[in-house]
Amino acid sequence: MATNSLTESNQERNVQAREETRSSEKYIRPAVNIIETAEGLILTADIPGATKDTLDVNVEKGILTISAPAVRSMPGNETYAEFELASYYRQFSIPESLDHEKAKAELVNGILTLKVPLAAAAKPHKIEIKVA
């Protein structure tokens, strides 16, 4: 992406990724789409099985973190399984030009939609010229 873009890779910002080798828990990296608009960013993440109560979305030091524990909701005893449950975990670096305080999240049918608007100072605006 261009250097003036709202989104930058971790390598460009020198952000260290989470060190997976020290964690004994397995994680699923949910599929994510990030769309850059004139108003800010719209992020959609596929997180089936997550609920509003278990989903955690936060921003700290320019890092957006999405996490949700795996919840087994089927009644009865498991007799056979071809896949194992794992918690969801994903992180992104986001620029300071976004207004994290005004971010809005919505979870519908396992799809998380997160809208993070541009900060007022980062929005382009026209300067009015006065004639003297």
Phi and psi in degrees as a GROMACS rama.xvg file:
@    title "Ramachandran Plot"
@    xaxis  label "Phi"
@    yaxis  label "Psi"
@TYPE xy
-69.1424  152.871  ALA-2
-69.6786  -19.26  THR-3
-90.6012  7.13319  ASN-4
-74.8658  155.797  SER-5
-68.5712  -30.5254  LEU-6
-102.941  138.58  THR-7
-133.308  153.388  GLU-8
-78.5181  162.055  SER-9
-60.9262  -32.8705  ASN-10
-66.552  -37.1443  GLN-11
-69.4557  -29.9194  GLU-12
-99.9914  -0.0657512  ARG-13
56.9692  41.3732  ASN-14
-95.7789  132.101  VAL-15
-83.7289  135.294  GLN-16
-74.4675  161.832  ALA-17
-62.0444  135.496  ARG-18
-83.4802  102.624  GLU-19
-73.4905  -23.135  GLU-20
-68.5797  -23.4474  THR-21
-89.0244  -11.0305  ARG-22
-93.7895  128.989  SER-23
-85.6062  -14.6969  SER-24
-81.7045  141.98  GLU-25
-90.4955  146.834  LYS-26
-127.841  150.11  TYR-27
-105.572  130.058  ILE-28
-88.4971  104.473  ARG-29
-64.4796  146.831  PRO-30
-66.9962  135.79  ALA-31
-134.834  141.193  VAL-32
-116.649  134.192  ASN-33
-122.023  123.345  ILE-34
-116.574  127.558  ILE-35
-95.5742  123.741  GLU-36
-120.215  176.153  THR-37
-66.6738  -23.5982  ALA-38
-88.4968  -20.2805  GLU-39
153.44  -140.877  GLY-40
-116.568  144.294  LEU-41
-122.231  119.86  ILE-42
-114.358  129.889  LEU-43
-119.91  135.293  THR-44
-130.888  138.423  ALA-45
-89.8544  106.517  ASP-46
-131.94  67.1856  ILE-47
-63.925  140.62  PRO-48
89.6908  -16.7336  GLY-49
-76.6578  148.123  ALA-50
-119.576  165.386  THR-51
-57.3199  -36.9247  LYS-52
-72.9527  -29.8582  ASP-53
-96.1256  -19.4765  THR-54
-76.7718  134.586  LEU-55
-124.452  119.997  ASP-56
-125.239  120.864  VAL-57
-148.644  162.29  ASN-58
-123.949  128.06  VAL-59
-144.011  124.157  GLU-60
54.4848  41.5635  LYS-61
77.4605  10.1253  GLY-62
-114.418  119.878  ILE-63
-88.714  126.537  LEU-64
-120.981  130.548  THR-65
-117.977  124.149  ILE-66
-146.472  149.777  SER-67
-156.526  133.156  ALA-68
-73.9308  154.556  PRO-69
-76.0737  134.366  ALA-70
-126.823  122.816  VAL-71
-89.4791  116.355  ARG-72
-109.102  0.416987  SER-73
-81.7836  130.495  MET-74
-75.1081  159.266  PRO-75
95.2844  -176.855  GLY-76
-97.8459  137.253  ASN-77
-75.483  126.172  GLU-78
-106.58  -24.9546  THR-79
-156.072  137.589  TYR-80
-146.651  134.03  ALA-81
-100.821  -6.62199  GLU-82
-140.982  153.192  PHE-83
-110.384  151.426  GLU-84
-78.9941  145.037  LEU-85
-145.485  151.917  ALA-86
-71.9417  155.509  SER-87
-89.3922  140.66  TYR-88
-156.054  128.058  TYR-89
-153.178  140.558  ARG-90
-130.472  146.877  GLN-91
-139.913  144.958  PHE-92
-89.5647  133.249  SER-93
-127.451  146.489  ILE-94
-72.5902  159.448  PRO-95
-72.154  -11.4095  GLU-96
-73.3088  -4.21606  SER-97
-96.0126  146.777  LEU-98
-91.9282  91.8442  ASP-99
-63.6209  -29.2202  HIS-100
-67.0024  -27.1317  GLU-101
-99.7015  10.9952  LYS-102
-66.441  144.261  ALA-103
-128.446  136.249  LYS-104
-123.854  145.251  ALA-105
-140.256  136.36  GLU-106
-119.923  114.506  LEU-107
-132.758  121.392  VAL-108
51.7708  41.6519  ASN-109
80.8744  6.07242  GLY-110
-111.496  118.283  ILE-111
-89.7967  127.549  LEU-112
-117.271  119.256  THR-113
-117.93  124.468  LEU-114
-114.252  120.982  LYS-115
-119.451  109.295  VAL-116
-78.0674  159.718  PRO-117
-66.852  146.384  LEU-118
-67.3903  150.718  ALA-119
-56.4858  -37.6731  ALA-120
-67.6282  -25.6468  ALA-121
-88.0295  -13.8294  ALA-122
-74.5051  136.407  LYS-123
-68.5417  141.555  PRO-124
-144.725  151.287  HIS-125
-87.936  138.829  LYS-126
-96.2599  124.243  ILE-127
-76.1895  136.364  GLU-128
-102.95  124.922  ILE-129
-101.182  141.918  LYS-130
-97.8693  127.659  VAL-131
